[in-house]
Amino acid sequence: MNSLSTLTEVAKLVSDDMVKIANKQRLQDFFFFRVTQSFSLLVLLALLGIIISLFINAWPTFHKFGLQFIWRVEWDIIKNDFGAAIAVVGTVASAAIAMVVAVPLAFGIAVFLTETCPTWLRRPLGTSIELLAAVPSIIYGMFGLFVFAPLFADFIQVPVKALLGGMPLIGSLFGGATNGMGILAAGIVLAFMVLPFVAAVMRDVFEITPAILRESAYGLGCTTWEVVRKVVLPYTQKGVIGGVMLGLGRALGETMAVTFVIGNANRMPTSLFSPGTSIASVLANEFGEAEGLHFSTLFALGFLLFVITFVVLATAKAMINRAEKAKGS
């Protein structure tokens, strides 16, 4: 009887201790949940605050010009006559050129580092590419203005204009002054900037492909390109699209590098060599001296840049969801 009562008391003590531990863990889980939830809500509140502040300050411009502000090409500070079309076209065009140049290069770099690069070279080469992302944007801008622009004018613009400038249909794309500035130059400099971001993300997602999938494909007789196209890319589709969208977001919002080489001309570009402007460069050049409706217009441009970025990210998310549904079906 004594031993039985002792066992009962021990079991009761153990049960009490387990209840205390469970209550403590439940309290810790609740506290951890609320803390992480507050962090997430803080980010959402900050984002909401940015949207509201942009819209409030931009309201006088939207109230005066309405939706026509988006496709108006006027930009007259003296007469308070403004439009966003020139800046929007310059932003979208330079970012599109940057992605056309950067994405194939980033894909090739990622494939080389994960599939064919010698082991001894893989880490130093990958680290070197990632270090490019740490270079400040103003350094890229100075490089573009003082080094890239003269070389681009002498060795690219002049020969290309002489060769293609007189051709029908496409000749108009290569007109304008050959001074190294313009939409195409800005896009190429942007490509240098977004390349390390896209390449690093692609390399990381390619590396998470299970080795057994690669080995099985090679065992079936697939070439390296077939393994990448039919095994690696389908498995890492989400990550690849995410890396591309990360680079596109950086290209859309870049300021100083574009300001140095785009030409900063408030007129609609008529060719790839024409000078232009972007939303970010307009803000950088004019925000310090803006007042009145001009000040409100710059906030309106910032709001439009936010909307463009949101649309791009939403489109990328929709593409990923559609691809996932297609796989499931």
LINURUR-V655370 format. One record per backbone hydrogen bond with DSSP energy under -0.5 kcal/mol. CO is the residue of the C=O (numbers start at 1). NH is the residue of the N-H. E is the energy in kcal/mol with one decimal. If there is no record, write none. Layout:
BEGIN
((CO;NH;E) (CO;NH;E))
END
This chain:
BEGIN
((1;5;-2.7) (2;6;-2.3) (3;7;-2.5) (4;8;-2.2) (5;9;-2.3) (6;10;-2.6) (7;11;-2.7) (8;12;-2.2) (9;13;-2.5) (10;14;-2.8) (11;15;-2.6) (12;16;-2.7) (13;17;-2.6) (14;18;-2.5) (15;19;-2.2) (16;20;-2.4) (17;21;-2.7) (18;22;-2.7) (19;23;-2.7) (20;24;-2.5) (21;25;-2.7) (22;26;-2.6) (23;27;-2.3) (24;28;-2.4) (25;29;-2.8) (26;30;-2.3) (27;31;-2.5) (28;32;-2.8) (29;33;-2.6) (30;34;-2.3) (31;35;-2.4) (32;36;-2.4) (33;37;-2.3) (34;38;-2.4) (35;39;-1.9) (36;40;-2.1) (37;41;-2.7) (38;42;-2.2) (39;43;-1.8) (40;44;-2.1) (41;45;-2.8) (42;46;-2.4) (43;47;-2.5) (44;48;-2.7) (45;49;-2.7) (46;50;-2.2) (47;51;-2.2) (48;52;-2.6) (49;53;-2.6) (50;54;-2.5) (51;55;-2.4) (52;56;-2.7) (53;57;-2.1) (54;58;-1.7) (55;59;-1.1) (56;59;-0.6) (58;61;-0.7) (58;62;-2.0) (59;63;-3.2) (60;64;-1.7) (61;65;-2.7) (62;66;-2.0) (65;68;-0.9) (66;69;-1.5) (67;70;-1.7) (68;71;-0.6) (68;72;-1.1) (69;84;-3.2) (72;85;-2.2) (74;83;-1.0) (75;77;-0.6) (76;80;-0.6) (76;81;-2.3) (80;82;-0.6) (81;76;-3.5) (84;88;-2.6) (85;89;-2.7) (86;90;-2.3) (87;91;-2.3) (87;279;-0.7) (88;92;-2.6) (89;93;-2.8) (90;94;-2.2) (91;95;-2.0) (92;96;-2.5) (93;97;-2.5) (94;98;-2.1) (95;99;-2.1) (96;100;-2.3) (97;101;-2.0) (98;102;-3.0) (99;103;-2.2) (100;104;-0.5) (101;105;-1.0) (102;106;-3.1) (103;107;-2.6) (104;108;-2.4) (105;109;-2.5) (106;110;-2.6) (107;111;-2.5) (108;112;-2.3) (109;113;-2.6) (110;114;-1.8) (111;115;-2.3) (111;116;-0.8) (112;116;-0.9) (112;117;-2.5) (118;121;-1.0) (118;122;-1.4) (119;123;-0.7) (121;125;-2.1) (122;126;-2.3) (123;127;-2.6) (124;128;-2.1) (125;129;-2.0) (126;130;-2.1) (127;131;-2.0) (128;132;-0.8) (129;132;-0.7) (130;133;-1.2) (131;134;-1.3) (132;135;-1.0) (136;139;-0.9) (136;140;-1.3) (137;141;-2.2) (138;142;-2.5) (139;143;-2.6) (140;144;-2.7) (141;145;-2.3) (142;146;-2.6) (143;147;-2.0) (143;148;-2.8) (144;149;-2.6) (147;151;-1.3) (148;152;-3.2) (149;153;-2.4) (150;154;-2.2) (151;155;-2.7) (152;156;-1.4) (152;157;-2.9) (153;158;-1.9) (156;160;-2.5) (157;161;-2.7) (158;162;-2.1) (159;163;-2.1) (160;164;-3.2) (160;165;-0.6) (161;165;-1.7) (164;167;-1.5) (167;171;-1.3) (168;170;-2.8) (170;173;-1.2) (171;174;-1.5) (172;175;-1.0) (173;272;-2.9) (173;273;-0.5) (177;179;-0.9) (182;186;-2.2) (183;187;-2.3) (184;188;-2.2) (185;189;-2.3) (186;190;-2.3) (187;191;-1.8) (188;192;-1.7) (189;193;-1.3) (190;194;-2.5) (191;195;-1.8) (192;196;-0.6) (194;198;-2.3) (195;199;-2.8) (196;200;-2.2) (197;201;-2.1) (198;202;-2.5) (199;203;-2.6) (200;204;-2.2) (201;205;-2.4) (202;206;-2.4) (203;207;-1.8) (204;208;-0.7) (206;209;-1.2) (210;213;-0.9) (210;214;-1.3) (211;215;-2.9) (212;216;-2.1) (213;217;-2.1) (214;218;-2.8) (215;219;-2.3) (216;220;-1.4) (217;222;-2.2) (218;221;-1.3) (223;227;-2.3) (224;228;-2.3) (225;229;-2.7) (226;230;-2.7) (227;231;-1.8) (227;232;-2.3) (228;233;-2.8) (231;235;-1.6) (232;236;-2.0) (234;237;-0.8) (236;240;-2.3) (237;241;-2.4) (238;242;-2.4) (239;243;-2.4) (240;244;-2.3) (241;245;-2.5) (242;246;-2.1) (243;247;-2.1) (244;248;-2.3) (245;249;-2.6) (246;250;-1.8) (247;251;-2.3) (248;252;-2.5) (249;253;-1.6) (250;254;-0.8) (255;259;-2.5) (256;260;-1.8) (257;261;-0.9) (258;262;-2.4) (261;182;-2.0) (262;276;-2.5) (264;266;-0.5) (265;267;-2.1) (271;274;-0.8) (272;184;-2.6) (274;183;-1.8) (276;264;-0.8) (276;265;-1.6) (278;282;-2.3) (279;283;-2.1) (280;284;-2.2) (281;285;-2.3) (282;286;-2.3) (283;287;-1.7) (286;289;-0.8) (286;290;-0.5) (287;290;-0.9) (291;294;-1.2) (292;296;-1.8) (293;297;-2.4) (294;298;-1.8) (295;299;-1.5) (296;300;-1.9) (297;301;-2.3) (298;302;-2.1) (299;303;-2.4) (300;304;-2.2) (301;305;-2.3) (302;306;-2.1) (303;307;-2.2) (304;308;-2.8) (305;309;-2.3) (306;310;-2.4) (307;311;-2.6) (308;312;-2.2) (309;313;-2.4) (310;314;-2.7) (311;315;-2.4) (312;316;-2.2) (313;317;-2.3) (314;318;-2.3) (315;319;-2.3) (316;320;-2.2) (317;321;-2.4) (318;322;-2.4) (319;323;-2.3) (320;324;-2.3) (321;325;-2.3) (322;326;-2.3) (323;327;-1.9) (324;328;-2.0) (325;329;-2.0))
END
